[in-house]
Amino acid sequence: MDRFRQWMMGRYGPDQLTYALLIGYLVLYLVAQIARFGILALIAMILLVLAVVRMFSRNTTQRYRENQAFLRFWNPISGWFRRMKYNLQDRQANRIFKCPNCSSRLRVPRGRGKVEITCPVCRTRFIKKT
């Protein structure tokens, strides 16, 4: 184990782009095996080789720049999925209403019957059933 750690000194190692390449490899390889489509297996192998080359590369600044470019692309996508997951979980406990005056979104706990809601933005009051 010590020899491997010493051999990896100065090498880049795995990062988010490497993990994405490995997941892409697994997905493409499984689809290629199920569909018996050889070109997909070849593309999957290219992704695997690229991931391994990135991990063992000594050019850390270039690998870091590549990973940052990938994260600029990936973070908005993953953030959207995180927000959708939060919204689905939040809808079980709360109802969302729009203010009739300023159209801001207001969260109100479910199961409270008819309540008077006051918009914190424009101070408009309206009654809704939760």
CNS distance restraints for C-alpha pairs under 8 A (distance, minus, plus):
assign (resid   1 and name CA) (resid   5 and name CA) 6.32 0.50 0.50
assign (resid   2 and name CA) (resid   6 and name CA) 6.13 0.50 0.50
assign (resid   3 and name CA) (resid   7 and name CA) 6.04 0.50 0.50
assign (resid   4 and name CA) (resid   8 and name CA) 6.13 0.50 0.50
assign (resid   5 and name CA) (resid   9 and name CA) 6.45 0.50 0.50
assign (resid   8 and name CA) (resid  13 and name CA) 7.71 0.50 0.50
assign (resid   8 and name CA) (resid  56 and name CA) 7.37 0.50 0.50
assign (resid  10 and name CA) (resid  58 and name CA) 5.99 0.50 0.50
assign (resid  11 and name CA) (resid  55 and name CA) 7.03 0.50 0.50
assign (resid  11 and name CA) (resid  56 and name CA) 5.43 0.50 0.50
assign (resid  11 and name CA) (resid  57 and name CA) 5.41 0.50 0.50
assign (resid  11 and name CA) (resid  58 and name CA) 4.53 0.50 0.50
assign (resid  11 and name CA) (resid  59 and name CA) 7.54 0.50 0.50
assign (resid  11 and name CA) (resid  60 and name CA) 6.93 0.50 0.50
assign (resid  12 and name CA) (resid  54 and name CA) 7.08 0.50 0.50
assign (resid  12 and name CA) (resid  55 and name CA) 5.47 0.50 0.50
assign (resid  12 and name CA) (resid  56 and name CA) 6.10 0.50 0.50
assign (resid  12 and name CA) (resid  57 and name CA) 5.67 0.50 0.50
assign (resid  12 and name CA) (resid  58 and name CA) 6.04 0.50 0.50
assign (resid  12 and name CA) (resid  59 and name CA) 7.28 0.50 0.50
assign (resid  12 and name CA) (resid  60 and name CA) 5.30 0.50 0.50
assign (resid  12 and name CA) (resid  63 and name CA) 7.20 0.50 0.50
assign (resid  13 and name CA) (resid  54 and name CA) 7.31 0.50 0.50
assign (resid  13 and name CA) (resid  55 and name CA) 4.15 0.50 0.50
assign (resid  13 and name CA) (resid  56 and name CA) 6.15 0.50 0.50
assign (resid  13 and name CA) (resid  57 and name CA) 7.71 0.50 0.50
assign (resid  14 and name CA) (resid  18 and name CA) 5.63 0.50 0.50
assign (resid  14 and name CA) (resid  19 and name CA) 7.03 0.50 0.50
assign (resid  14 and name CA) (resid  54 and name CA) 7.61 0.50 0.50
assign (resid  14 and name CA) (resid  55 and name CA) 5.20 0.50 0.50
assign (resid  15 and name CA) (resid  19 and name CA) 6.34 0.50 0.50
assign (resid  15 and name CA) (resid  67 and name CA) 7.27 0.50 0.50
assign (resid  16 and name CA) (resid  20 and name CA) 6.17 0.50 0.50
assign (resid  16 and name CA) (resid  67 and name CA) 6.88 0.50 0.50
assign (resid  16 and name CA) (resid  71 and name CA) 7.81 0.50 0.50
assign (resid  17 and name CA) (resid  21 and name CA) 6.13 0.50 0.50
assign (resid  17 and name CA) (resid  66 and name CA) 7.95 0.50 0.50
assign (resid  17 and name CA) (resid  67 and name CA) 5.61 0.50 0.50
assign (resid  17 and name CA) (resid  70 and name CA) 6.45 0.50 0.50
assign (resid  17 and name CA) (resid  71 and name CA) 7.86 0.50 0.50
assign (resid  18 and name CA) (resid  22 and name CA) 6.21 0.50 0.50
assign (resid  18 and name CA) (resid  51 and name CA) 5.11 0.50 0.50
assign (resid  18 and name CA) (resid  52 and name CA) 7.96 0.50 0.50
assign (resid  18 and name CA) (resid  54 and name CA) 7.05 0.50 0.50
assign (resid  18 and name CA) (resid  55 and name CA) 7.28 0.50 0.50
assign (resid  19 and name CA) (resid  23 and name CA) 6.17 0.50 0.50
assign (resid  19 and name CA) (resid  51 and name CA) 7.82 0.50 0.50
assign (resid  20 and name CA) (resid  24 and name CA) 6.04 0.50 0.50
assign (resid  21 and name CA) (resid  25 and name CA) 6.06 0.50 0.50
assign (resid  21 and name CA) (resid  47 and name CA) 5.76 0.50 0.50
assign (resid  21 and name CA) (resid  48 and name CA) 6.85 0.50 0.50
assign (resid  21 and name CA) (resid  50 and name CA) 7.69 0.50 0.50
assign (resid  21 and name CA) (resid  51 and name CA) 5.93 0.50 0.50
assign (resid  22 and name CA) (resid  26 and name CA) 6.28 0.50 0.50
assign (resid  22 and name CA) (resid  47 and name CA) 7.01 0.50 0.50
assign (resid  22 and name CA) (resid  48 and name CA) 6.13 0.50 0.50
assign (resid  22 and name CA) (resid  51 and name CA) 6.57 0.50 0.50
assign (resid  23 and name CA) (resid  27 and name CA) 6.21 0.50 0.50
assign (resid  24 and name CA) (resid  28 and name CA) 6.02 0.50 0.50
assign (resid  24 and name CA) (resid  44 and name CA) 7.22 0.50 0.50
assign (resid  24 and name CA) (resid  47 and name CA) 7.20 0.50 0.50
assign (resid  25 and name CA) (resid  29 and name CA) 5.87 0.50 0.50
assign (resid  25 and name CA) (resid  43 and name CA) 7.99 0.50 0.50
assign (resid  25 and name CA) (resid  44 and name CA) 4.55 0.50 0.50
assign (resid  25 and name CA) (resid  45 and name CA) 6.83 0.50 0.50
assign (resid  25 and name CA) (resid  47 and name CA) 5.63 0.50 0.50
assign (resid  25 and name CA) (resid  48 and name CA) 5.90 0.50 0.50
assign (resid  26 and name CA) (resid  30 and name CA) 6.09 0.50 0.50
assign (resid  26 and name CA) (resid  44 and name CA) 7.34 0.50 0.50
assign (resid  27 and name CA) (resid  31 and name CA) 6.21 0.50 0.50
assign (resid  28 and name CA) (resid  32 and name CA) 5.96 0.50 0.50
assign (resid  28 and name CA) (resid  40 and name CA) 6.08 0.50 0.50
assign (resid  28 and name CA) (resid  41 and name CA) 6.68 0.50 0.50
assign (resid  28 and name CA) (resid  43 and name CA) 7.62 0.50 0.50
assign (resid  28 and name CA) (resid  44 and name CA) 5.46 0.50 0.50
assign (resid  29 and name CA) (resid  33 and name CA) 6.14 0.50 0.50
assign (resid  29 and name CA) (resid  40 and name CA) 6.75 0.50 0.50
assign (resid  29 and name CA) (resid  41 and name CA) 5.23 0.50 0.50
assign (resid  29 and name CA) (resid  44 and name CA) 5.54 0.50 0.50
assign (resid  29 and name CA) (resid  45 and name CA) 7.88 0.50 0.50
assign (resid  30 and name CA) (resid  34 and name CA) 6.18 0.50 0.50
assign (resid  31 and name CA) (resid  35 and name CA) 5.86 0.50 0.50
assign (resid  31 and name CA) (resid  36 and name CA) 7.97 0.50 0.50
assign (resid  31 and name CA) (resid  37 and name CA) 7.98 0.50 0.50
assign (resid  31 and name CA) (resid  40 and name CA) 7.61 0.50 0.50
assign (resid  32 and name CA) (resid  36 and name CA) 5.39 0.50 0.50
assign (resid  32 and name CA) (resid  37 and name CA) 4.91 0.50 0.50
assign (resid  32 and name CA) (resid  38 and name CA) 6.34 0.50 0.50
assign (resid  32 and name CA) (resid  39 and name CA) 7.74 0.50 0.50
assign (resid  32 and name CA) (resid  40 and name CA) 5.24 0.50 0.50
assign (resid  32 and name CA) (resid  41 and name CA) 5.34 0.50 0.50
assign (resid  33 and name CA) (resid  37 and name CA) 6.99 0.50 0.50
assign (resid  33 and name CA) (resid  41 and name CA) 7.50 0.50 0.50
assign (resid  37 and name CA) (resid  41 and name CA) 7.02 0.50 0.50
assign (resid  38 and name CA) (resid  42 and name CA) 6.43 0.50 0.50
assign (resid  39 and name CA) (resid  43 and name CA) 6.29 0.50 0.50
assign (resid  40 and name CA) (resid  44 and name CA) 6.04 0.50 0.50
assign (resid  41 and name CA) (resid  45 and name CA) 6.20 0.50 0.50
assign (resid  42 and name CA) (resid  46 and name CA) 6.33 0.50 0.50
assign (resid  43 and name CA) (resid  47 and name CA) 6.38 0.50 0.50
assign (resid  44 and name CA) (resid  48 and name CA) 6.35 0.50 0.50
assign (resid  45 and name CA) (resid  49 and name CA) 6.19 0.50 0.50
assign (resid  46 and name CA) (resid  50 and name CA) 6.08 0.50 0.50
assign (resid  47 and name CA) (resid  51 and name CA) 6.18 0.50 0.50
assign (resid  48 and name CA) (resid  52 and name CA) 6.29 0.50 0.50
assign (resid  49 and name CA) (resid  53 and name CA) 6.06 0.50 0.50
assign (resid  50 and name CA) (resid  54 and name CA) 6.11 0.50 0.50
assign (resid  51 and name CA) (resid  55 and name CA) 6.30 0.50 0.50
assign (resid  52 and name CA) (resid  56 and name CA) 6.37 0.50 0.50
assign (resid  53 and name CA) (resid  57 and name CA) 5.93 0.50 0.50
assign (resid  54 and name CA) (resid  63 and name CA) 6.85 0.50 0.50
assign (resid  57 and name CA) (resid  63 and name CA) 7.86 0.50 0.50
assign (resid  59 and name CA) (resid  63 and name CA) 6.49 0.50 0.50
assign (resid  60 and name CA) (resid  64 and name CA) 5.96 0.50 0.50
assign (resid  61 and name CA) (resid  65 and name CA) 6.27 0.50 0.50
assign (resid  62 and name CA) (resid  66 and name CA) 6.25 0.50 0.50
assign (resid  63 and name CA) (resid  67 and name CA) 6.17 0.50 0.50
assign (resid  64 and name CA) (resid  68 and name CA) 6.19 0.50 0.50
assign (resid  65 and name CA) (resid  69 and name CA) 6.23 0.50 0.50
assign (resid  66 and name CA) (resid  70 and name CA) 6.27 0.50 0.50
assign (resid  67 and name CA) (resid  71 and name CA) 6.14 0.50 0.50
assign (resid  68 and name CA) (resid  72 and name CA) 6.20 0.50 0.50
assign (resid  69 and name CA) (resid  73 and name CA) 6.57 0.50 0.50
assign (resid  70 and name CA) (resid  74 and name CA) 6.00 0.50 0.50
assign (resid  71 and name CA) (resid  75 and name CA) 5.49 0.50 0.50
assign (resid  72 and name CA) (resid  76 and name CA) 7.43 0.50 0.50
assign (resid  73 and name CA) (resid  77 and name CA) 7.43 0.50 0.50
assign (resid  74 and name CA) (resid  78 and name CA) 6.23 0.50 0.50
assign (resid  75 and name CA) (resid  79 and name CA) 5.86 0.50 0.50
assign (resid  76 and name CA) (resid  80 and name CA) 6.17 0.50 0.50
assign (resid  77 and name CA) (resid  81 and name CA) 6.58 0.50 0.50
assign (resid  78 and name CA) (resid  82 and name CA) 6.19 0.50 0.50
assign (resid  79 and name CA) (resid  83 and name CA) 6.13 0.50 0.50
assign (resid  80 and name CA) (resid  84 and name CA) 6.23 0.50 0.50
assign (resid  81 and name CA) (resid  85 and name CA) 6.18 0.50 0.50
assign (resid  82 and name CA) (resid  86 and name CA) 6.20 0.50 0.50
assign (resid  83 and name CA) (resid  87 and name CA) 6.03 0.50 0.50
assign (resid  84 and name CA) (resid  88 and name CA) 6.17 0.50 0.50
assign (resid  85 and name CA) (resid  89 and name CA) 6.30 0.50 0.50
assign (resid  86 and name CA) (resid  90 and name CA) 5.93 0.50 0.50
assign (resid  87 and name CA) (resid  91 and name CA) 6.10 0.50 0.50
assign (resid  88 and name CA) (resid  92 and name CA) 7.13 0.50 0.50
assign (resid  89 and name CA) (resid  93 and name CA) 7.61 0.50 0.50
assign (resid  90 and name CA) (resid  94 and name CA) 5.98 0.50 0.50
assign (resid  91 and name CA) (resid  95 and name CA) 6.12 0.50 0.50
assign (resid  91 and name CA) (resid  96 and name CA) 7.76 0.50 0.50
assign (resid  92 and name CA) (resid 110 and name CA) 7.97 0.50 0.50
assign (resid  93 and name CA) (resid 109 and name CA) 6.10 0.50 0.50
assign (resid  93 and name CA) (resid 110 and name CA) 5.76 0.50 0.50
assign (resid  94 and name CA) (resid 107 and name CA) 6.10 0.50 0.50
assign (resid  94 and name CA) (resid 108 and name CA) 5.40 0.50 0.50
assign (resid  94 and name CA) (resid 109 and name CA) 4.33 0.50 0.50
assign (resid  94 and name CA) (resid 110 and name CA) 4.92 0.50 0.50
assign (resid  95 and name CA) (resid 107 and name CA) 5.74 0.50 0.50
assign (resid  95 and name CA) (resid 108 and name CA) 5.25 0.50 0.50
assign (resid  95 and name CA) (resid 109 and name CA) 6.15 0.50 0.50
assign (resid  95 and name CA) (resid 110 and name CA) 5.84 0.50 0.50
assign (resid  95 and name CA) (resid 130 and name CA) 6.60 0.50 0.50
assign (resid  96 and name CA) (resid 105 and name CA) 6.47 0.50 0.50
assign (resid  96 and name CA) (resid 106 and name CA) 5.54 0.50 0.50
assign (resid  96 and name CA) (resid 107 and name CA) 4.75 0.50 0.50
assign (resid  96 and name CA) (resid 108 and name CA) 6.38 0.50 0.50
assign (resid  97 and name CA) (resid 105 and name CA) 5.77 0.50 0.50
assign (resid  97 and name CA) (resid 106 and name CA) 5.15 0.50 0.50
assign (resid  97 and name CA) (resid 107 and name CA) 6.54 0.50 0.50
assign (resid  97 and name CA) (resid 108 and name CA) 7.61 0.50 0.50
assign (resid  98 and name CA) (resid 103 and name CA) 5.12 0.50 0.50
assign (resid  98 and name CA) (resid 104 and name CA) 5.53 0.50 0.50
assign (resid  98 and name CA) (resid 105 and name CA) 4.74 0.50 0.50
assign (resid  98 and name CA) (resid 106 and name CA) 6.06 0.50 0.50
assign (resid  99 and name CA) (resid 103 and name CA) 4.57 0.50 0.50
assign (resid  99 and name CA) (resid 104 and name CA) 5.42 0.50 0.50
assign (resid  99 and name CA) (resid 105 and name CA) 6.57 0.50 0.50
assign (resid  99 and name CA) (resid 106 and name CA) 7.12 0.50 0.50
assign (resid  99 and name CA) (resid 119 and name CA) 6.48 0.50 0.50
assign (resid  99 and name CA) (resid 124 and name CA) 7.54 0.50 0.50
assign (resid 101 and name CA) (resid 122 and name CA) 7.51 0.50 0.50
assign (resid 101 and name CA) (resid 124 and name CA) 6.84 0.50 0.50
assign (resid 102 and name CA) (resid 121 and name CA) 7.78 0.50 0.50
assign (resid 102 and name CA) (resid 122 and name CA) 6.79 0.50 0.50
assign (resid 104 and name CA) (resid 119 and name CA) 7.96 0.50 0.50
assign (resid 104 and name CA) (resid 121 and name CA) 7.67 0.50 0.50
assign (resid 106 and name CA) (resid 119 and name CA) 7.25 0.50 0.50
assign (resid 108 and name CA) (resid 130 and name CA) 7.26 0.50 0.50
assign (resid 109 and name CA) (resid 130 and name CA) 7.09 0.50 0.50
assign (resid 110 and name CA) (resid 130 and name CA) 5.11 0.50 0.50
assign (resid 111 and name CA) (resid 130 and name CA) 5.55 0.50 0.50
assign (resid 112 and name CA) (resid 129 and name CA) 7.65 0.50 0.50
assign (resid 112 and name CA) (resid 130 and name CA) 5.72 0.50 0.50
assign (resid 113 and name CA) (resid 129 and name CA) 5.30 0.50 0.50
assign (resid 113 and name CA) (resid 130 and name CA) 5.31 0.50 0.50
assign (resid 114 and name CA) (resid 127 and name CA) 6.65 0.50 0.50
assign (resid 114 and name CA) (resid 128 and name CA) 5.54 0.50 0.50
assign (resid 114 and name CA) (resid 129 and name CA) 4.15 0.50 0.50
assign (resid 114 and name CA) (resid 130 and name CA) 6.25 0.50 0.50
assign (resid 115 and name CA) (resid 127 and name CA) 5.59 0.50 0.50
assign (resid 115 and name CA) (resid 128 and name CA) 5.74 0.50 0.50
assign (resid 115 and name CA) (resid 129 and name CA) 6.25 0.50 0.50
assign (resid 115 and name CA) (resid 130 and name CA) 7.26 0.50 0.50
assign (resid 116 and name CA) (resid 125 and name CA) 6.58 0.50 0.50
assign (resid 116 and name CA) (resid 126 and name CA) 5.62 0.50 0.50
assign (resid 116 and name CA) (resid 127 and name CA) 4.36 0.50 0.50
assign (resid 116 and name CA) (resid 128 and name CA) 6.61 0.50 0.50
assign (resid 117 and name CA) (resid 125 and name CA) 5.57 0.50 0.50
assign (resid 117 and name CA) (resid 126 and name CA) 5.42 0.50 0.50
assign (resid 117 and name CA) (resid 127 and name CA) 5.95 0.50 0.50
assign (resid 117 and name CA) (resid 128 and name CA) 7.28 0.50 0.50
assign (resid 118 and name CA) (resid 123 and name CA) 5.69 0.50 0.50
assign (resid 118 and name CA) (resid 124 and name CA) 5.63 0.50 0.50
assign (resid 118 and name CA) (resid 125 and name CA) 4.45 0.50 0.50
assign (resid 118 and name CA) (resid 126 and name CA) 6.66 0.50 0.50
assign (resid 119 and name CA) (resid 123 and name CA) 4.81 0.50 0.50
assign (resid 119 and name CA) (resid 124 and name CA) 5.34 0.50 0.50
assign (resid 119 and name CA) (resid 125 and name CA) 6.47 0.50 0.50
